[in-house]
């Protein structure tokens, strides 16, 4: 991917670096010095671009993470909830494989470790809720009743986030594969039941 150019180049690089570093080392384990070093941005620029400090940088990481996922899904143009499930898993698998199962979700790192801003929790919750709601809408379009579809959307997002944590702990991608299989079966059964 070609890095952005122009005035916002260093800001964009810092956000991208923070996303990678939060994912691999956690929110608490990543300092501004790490972000500057990783991004190659000018030393004084981080406070220029993020005057509210690390909380503001974390907000941008949450936005970037959500935007990256949405772009990934839109590129695939899935037409059903099963396709969204597998796209989410593929996206997560790439993250895990690229890091030797040492990286997880940057947003989860912020939620688990940040203590300096309720807005971070609200943003993370809104992002995950949007993913669950999007999946629920596709399930409803497949005939699954509203309440069941909503529950399955939440189950899917929560299970996949949990799988990332377990994969990191085990240093193995197997738990993600197991969760994908079970969720595939569960979603297909709900759709089949709705159509029968």
C-alpha positions as CSV (number, residue, x, y, z in Angstrom):
1,X,0.0,0.0,0.0
2,X,1.4,3.4,-0.9
3,X,1.6,5.7,2.0
4,X,-0.4,9.0,1.8
5,X,1.5,12.0,0.7
6,X,1.3,15.7,1.5
7,X,0.7,17.6,4.7
8,X,-1.0,14.8,6.5
9,X,1.7,12.2,5.6
10,X,3.3,12.1,9.1
11,X,-0.1,12.1,10.9
12,X,-1.3,9.2,8.7
13,X,1.9,7.2,9.3
14,X,1.7,7.8,13.0
15,X,-1.9,6.5,13.1
16,X,-0.9,3.4,11.0
17,X,2.1,2.8,13.3
18,X,0.0,3.2,16.5
19,X,-2.5,0.7,15.1
20,X,0.2,-1.9,14.5
21,X,2.0,-1.2,17.8
22,X,-1.2,-1.3,19.9
23,X,-2.1,-4.6,18.2
24,X,1.3,-6.1,18.9
25,X,2.3,-4.5,22.2
26,X,-0.9,-3.2,23.7
27,X,-2.0,0.3,24.5
28,X,-0.1,0.5,27.7
29,X,3.0,-1.0,26.1
30,X,3.1,1.6,23.3
31,X,4.5,5.1,24.0
32,X,4.7,8.2,21.8
33,X,8.4,7.5,21.4
34,X,7.6,4.0,19.9
35,X,5.1,5.6,17.5
36,X,7.6,8.2,16.4
37,X,10.4,5.6,15.9
38,X,8.1,3.1,14.0
39,X,6.5,5.8,11.8
40,X,9.7,7.8,11.0
41,X,7.7,10.9,11.6
42,X,9.4,14.1,12.9
43,X,9.9,14.0,16.7
44,X,7.8,17.1,17.5
45,X,5.0,16.3,15.2
46,X,3.1,13.9,17.4
47,X,2.0,16.7,19.8
48,X,1.2,18.9,16.8
49,X,-1.1,16.3,15.3
50,X,-2.5,14.9,18.6
51,X,-2.6,17.8,21.0
52,X,-4.9,15.9,23.4
53,X,-2.2,13.2,23.7
54,X,-2.5,9.4,23.6
55,X,-6.3,9.4,24.0
56,X,-6.6,11.4,20.8
57,X,-4.2,9.0,19.0
58,X,-6.2,6.0,20.3
59,X,-9.4,7.5,18.9
60,X,-7.8,7.7,15.5
61,X,-6.6,4.1,15.8
62,X,-10.2,3.0,16.5
63,X,-11.5,5.0,13.5
64,X,-8.7,3.6,11.3
65,X,-9.3,0.0,12.4
66,X,-13.0,0.3,11.6
67,X,-12.4,2.0,8.3
68,X,-9.9,-0.8,7.3
69,X,-12.4,-3.5,8.1
70,X,-15.2,-1.7,6.2
71,X,-12.9,-1.3,3.2
72,X,-12.0,-5.0,3.3
73,X,-15.7,-6.0,3.4
74,X,-16.7,-3.6,0.6
75,X,-13.9,-4.9,-1.6
76,X,-15.3,-8.4,-1.3
77,X,-18.9,-7.2,-1.8
78,X,-20.4,-9.9,0.3
79,X,-24.1,-10.6,-0.3
80,X,-24.9,-12.7,2.8
81,X,-24.0,-13.0,6.5
82,X,-21.9,-16.2,5.9
83,X,-19.7,-14.2,3.5
84,X,-19.3,-11.5,6.1
85,X,-18.3,-14.1,8.8
86,X,-15.6,-15.5,6.5
87,X,-14.4,-12.1,5.5
88,X,-14.0,-11.1,9.2
89,X,-12.1,-14.4,9.9
90,X,-9.9,-13.9,6.8
91,X,-9.0,-10.4,8.0
92,X,-8.3,-11.6,11.5
93,X,-6.3,-14.6,10.2
94,X,-4.0,-12.2,8.2
95,X,-3.4,-10.2,11.3
96,X,-2.5,-13.3,13.3
97,X,-0.4,-14.9,10.7
98,X,1.6,-11.8,9.9
99,X,2.6,-11.5,13.6
100,X,3.1,-15.2,14.4
101,X,-0.1,-15.0,16.6
102,X,1.5,-12.2,18.7
103,X,-0.9,-9.4,17.6
104,X,-4.6,-9.0,18.2
105,X,-7.2,-6.4,17.8
106,X,-5.8,-2.9,18.4
107,X,-9.3,-1.7,19.5
108,X,-9.5,-4.5,22.1
109,X,-6.1,-3.4,23.4
110,X,-7.3,0.1,23.9
111,X,-10.5,-1.1,25.6
112,X,-8.7,-3.4,28.0
113,X,-5.9,-1.1,28.9
114,X,-7.0,2.6,28.6
115,X,-8.2,4.3,31.7
116,X,-8.2,7.9,30.5
117,X,-11.2,8.5,28.4
118,X,-14.8,7.1,28.4
119,X,-15.0,8.3,24.8
120,X,-12.6,5.5,23.8
121,X,-15.0,2.9,25.2
122,X,-17.9,4.5,23.5
123,X,-16.2,4.6,20.1
124,X,-15.0,0.9,20.4
125,X,-18.5,-0.1,21.5
126,X,-20.1,1.8,18.6
127,X,-17.7,0.2,16.1
128,X,-18.4,-3.4,17.3
129,X,-22.1,-2.7,17.5
130,X,-22.1,-1.4,13.9
131,X,-20.5,-4.7,12.8
132,X,-23.0,-6.8,14.8
133,X,-25.9,-4.7,13.5
134,X,-24.7,-5.0,9.9
135,X,-24.6,-8.8,10.3
136,X,-28.0,-8.8,12.0
137,X,-29.5,-6.8,9.1
138,X,-28.2,-9.4,6.6
139,X,-29.6,-12.2,8.8
140,X,-33.0,-10.5,8.9
141,X,-32.9,-10.1,5.1
142,X,-32.3,-13.9,5.0
143,X,-35.5,-14.4,7.0
144,X,-34.1,-14.7,10.5
145,X,-36.4,-13.1,13.1
146,X,-35.2,-9.7,14.5
147,X,-34.3,-10.8,18.0
148,X,-32.5,-13.9,16.9
149,X,-30.6,-12.0,14.2
150,X,-29.5,-9.4,16.7
151,X,-28.3,-12.0,19.1
152,X,-26.4,-13.8,16.4
153,X,-24.8,-10.6,15.3
154,X,-23.5,-10.0,18.8
155,X,-22.5,-13.6,19.3
156,X,-20.4,-13.5,16.1
157,X,-18.5,-10.3,16.9
158,X,-17.9,-11.3,20.5
159,X,-16.8,-14.8,19.6
160,X,-14.3,-13.6,17.0
161,X,-12.9,-11.0,19.4
162,X,-12.5,-13.7,22.0
163,X,-10.9,-16.0,19.5
164,X,-8.2,-13.5,18.8
165,X,-7.3,-13.3,22.5
166,X,-7.2,-17.1,22.8
167,X,-5.1,-17.4,19.6
168,X,-2.6,-14.9,21.1
169,X,-2.4,-16.8,24.4
170,X,-2.0,-20.2,22.6
171,X,0.3,-18.8,19.8
172,X,-1.9,-20.9,17.5
173,X,-4.5,-20.0,14.9
174,X,-6.5,-23.1,15.7
175,X,-9.0,-21.4,18.1
176,X,-10.0,-19.0,15.3
177,X,-10.6,-21.9,12.9
178,X,-12.7,-23.6,15.5
179,X,-14.8,-20.5,16.2
180,X,-15.3,-19.9,12.4
181,X,-16.6,-23.5,11.9
182,X,-19.0,-23.3,14.8
183,X,-20.3,-19.8,13.8
184,X,-20.7,-20.9,10.2
185,X,-22.8,-23.9,11.4
186,X,-24.8,-21.7,13.7
187,X,-25.6,-19.0,11.2
188,X,-26.5,-21.5,8.4
189,X,-28.8,-23.3,10.8
190,X,-30.6,-20.1,11.7
191,X,-31.0,-19.2,8.1
192,X,-32.2,-22.7,7.2
193,X,-34.7,-22.7,10.1
194,X,-36.0,-19.3,9.0
195,X,-36.6,-20.6,5.5
196,X,-38.2,-23.9,6.4
